[in-house]
Amino acid sequence: MPHYVYMLKSISHSRAKTYVGYSINYKKRLIKHNSGKGAKSTRGYKWILIFKKIFKSKSKALKFEHELKKNRKKRLSILQEYNEQKS
């Protein structure tokens, strides 16, 4: 079973907010975030997926999720890459 680490970007407010999460079904998880049933910190925002990475094991995915949540430089790098691709 695949395990995903994903990063979302808010689209409903002027300041870009990001969120990093883990799921085995990132598409369903994004729907939950956008319906207000996801993580508490994502409520009240609309989100788009800007990054995902697949892992074969849950432990490796959770380790990467933790690292990405703590590494602001990496998160900013992903956000900048997304913005450059969009331009």
C-alpha positions in Angstrom: 0.0 0.0 0.0 1.4 3.4 -0.9 1.9 6.1 1.8 2.0 9.8 0.8 3.4 12.9 2.3 1.8 16.0 0.8 2.0 19.8 1.1 -1.0 22.1 0.6 -1.2 25.8 -0.1 -4.1 28.0 1.0 -5.9 29.8 -1.8 -8.7 31.5 0.2 -6.6 34.2 2.0 -4.1 36.8 0.8 -1.2 35.3 2.8 0.0 31.9 1.6 -0.3 29.3 4.3 1.1 25.8 3.9 0.2 22.6 5.5 2.1 19.3 5.5 0.4 16.0 6.1 0.5 12.2 5.7 -2.2 10.0 4.2 -2.7 6.7 2.2 -5.2 8.6 0.0 -4.2 12.2 -0.4 -7.1 13.0 -2.8 -9.7 12.1 -0.1 -7.7 13.9 2.5 -7.6 17.1 0.4 -11.4 16.9 0.1 -11.7 16.6 3.9 -9.4 19.6 4.4 -11.5 21.7 2.0 -14.8 20.6 3.7 -13.6 21.7 7.2 -13.2 18.1 8.4 -9.4 17.9 8.2 -6.8 19.0 10.7 -7.9 21.8 13.0 -5.2 24.1 11.6 -6.7 23.8 8.1 -10.2 24.7 8.9 -11.5 27.9 7.4 -9.2 27.8 4.4 -9.5 26.4 0.9 -6.4 24.3 -0.2 -4.7 23.1 -3.3 -2.1 20.3 -3.5 1.4 21.6 -4.5 3.6 18.6 -3.6 3.3 14.9 -2.9 5.9 12.2 -2.4 5.1 8.5 -2.3 6.7 6.0 0.1 6.5 2.2 0.4 6.5 2.2 4.2 4.5 4.1 6.7 7.5 4.7 8.9 9.6 6.3 6.2 6.6 8.5 5.2 6.0 9.6 8.8 9.7 10.4 9.2 9.8 12.5 6.0 6.6 14.3 7.1 8.1 15.2 10.4 11.3 16.5 8.7 9.3 18.5 6.2 7.1 20.0 8.9 10.2 21.2 10.8 12.2 22.4 7.8 10.9 25.9 6.8 13.6 26.3 4.1 12.5 23.1 2.3 8.8 24.2 2.6 9.6 27.6 1.1 11.6 25.9 -1.6 8.6 23.7 -2.6 6.4 26.7 -2.5 8.7 28.7 -4.7 9.0 25.8 -7.2 5.3 25.6 -7.4 5.0 29.4 -8.0 7.6 29.3 -10.7 5.9 26.4 -12.5 2.6 28.3 -12.3 4.1 31.5 -13.8 
